[in-house]
Amino acid sequence: MLHQKLSVCLELIQCLLQPAVEKEPHHPHKEIFSVG
């Protein structure tokens, strides 16, 4: 149950980040993920 919820959250995060990264190559979140 918990693992399923985490996988769904990851999919939602990816869906939210992908368009943001495409529109803004220098997005702050992208820098944070690349560093971390």
Order of alpha helices (4+ residues) and beta strands (2+ residues): alpha-alpha
